[in-house]
Amino acid sequence: MIQFFAPDIENDGLLPEEESAHCVRVLRHKSGDRIHVTDGKGKRFLCEIDEADARHTRVRIISDEILLPHWGCRITLAVAPTKNSDRMEWLFEKAVEIGVDEIVLLRCEHSERKNVNLQRLRRILVSAMKQSLKTTLPVVKDMITLKDFVACCNTERKYFGYCDPSLPKRIFASVCRPSADTTVMIGPEGDFSPVEVKSSLEAGFIPVSFGESRLRTETAALFALGIVHTVNQISQTREPHCKKQE
């Protein structure tokens, strides 16, 4: 299945210009062809092309279905952008493929990168959503200081990865809970500063470890997402069995 993205499909019945060009020029679709379109808000539509135009393809909705995220909780990844922009773009792509609801870009004391191309990152999110056949486009927020972020974060379960051995930490897989809205903070190459660690602890964030290996920022972020999804998948597969035993 190939999926197109049109956030206003229900209102105007049009594919955006970039999607229209891909549909008509690259894939050679023509009037009468049927295609799948998502609005990025949880719906996928089966549409028939009424007017194939490389700039403004017009479609008619035949049917729709709601396909909400399957992981059973809201997952927020707060991460300090890496110095190498390619690694951050790779992280965004893979995070969407695995499954994430929101990505927050942190500006930390030790951050190597203070600015990002938010428009480019959003395009990567759209591409990854389409490729992985998801129908909900993750929210990405522009740079915010760690201090401001922890002050406004009210997620049920809040964690931050930290390397300094002087701070007692728990293995993330052992404290991550299923079906709970979860936020994980990952610091920059130079890790969080002592002041930022203090602010995080005071805001209720739990310091965690991802194992014995020292991981790059983007690796730690994906590892954390994988744990959240694994914990939820195990819980979901056990639930029917538990109910049967009762």
Steps between C-alpha positions, in 0.01 A plus 500: 500500500615854418357770723466870424474784752235770476416668834191676359371217283154498662453873442640563153546157339844599372848353525767759585731598215790275604269201546326575170832500315597167653160352422476616138855548374684227689235230551309586180156490662213627288133583537299204623790345695450428867756607760538505878534834677553585867428830668768444767231523767416132525294440185578318178279558196439293190468755223435505127683754288258735326760729347863394470710817508868520589432806718147455631366146473134489593357184659168367619482319834345154471550377856704570810628320809641613832841351582623643828849421640517139611739538795238581761656812651639840401875494445705820510867505410689808621846507349789743458586530128833348405784701349473288186165588340495175299482300822209707627312456173564125515366497857181678395439254219555190715308639798191542283540152353517352852223723632502833682235764566712806567863603461631791705833660412695588812752782532740390773806660656728255322311500168719503191215623280281797593284520186331250266322508165154428635336503158736232372445288811124519451537380141696203631218426745244504219709271282557252783132502596400417142769234460410322824126520416411698811218751492596732786775754437714554812521850642845658494570806711773755450793540736419550866734516796505197724404716796185623325411154371519317833297778662205446263522123443208330675532151351405211728843331478812714447857374456840631396806309393817605680856373479666630818554195730477719813121524462310181591298380204268214414498295183235658279347167398435420867310822580319567172129431543248396232196705404640811668568825319878517491762769446868415455770769496830439324782747543766636262843353426632665817209367711281705734669748731475459880258794509279335237508171688387680815215671312390167349499323836302782662244476216445129569712350224652160582868448407547182298773300331482327164765242586876473529590637157545873444253592227489791261209739541302363207571139598385558857182665375408208275596248768264676744215501247557131436468424870174695534350312206629162617352549847165595349500212251577246772219642712253485211583138419464397863165669565277246317681213672455659842130558441458138391668375820261711710 
